[in-house]
């Protein structure tokens, strides 16, 4: 199987609803995540998205580096989560 060449990571912009909750330029990704978790505790998200996020976070917490497929899945999941949050805000 041939894989496409990887392009350099580019910063992801937050969705307009998420961006209204927290500004991304002034804090670290961990700080942004903590603030968003606090802000969206009452937001209803599809269970499949939450389960997928848990799996990706579990993979990211392992001591080894993430493989390309996991990174791609994490990027896709982030996009879906932002879309879901934008609908609610």
Secondary structure, DSSP 8 states (H G I E B T S, - for coil): ---------------HHHHHHS-STTS-HHHHHHHHHHHTTT----HHHHHHHHHHHHHHTSSS---HHHHHHHHHHHHHHHHHHHHH-
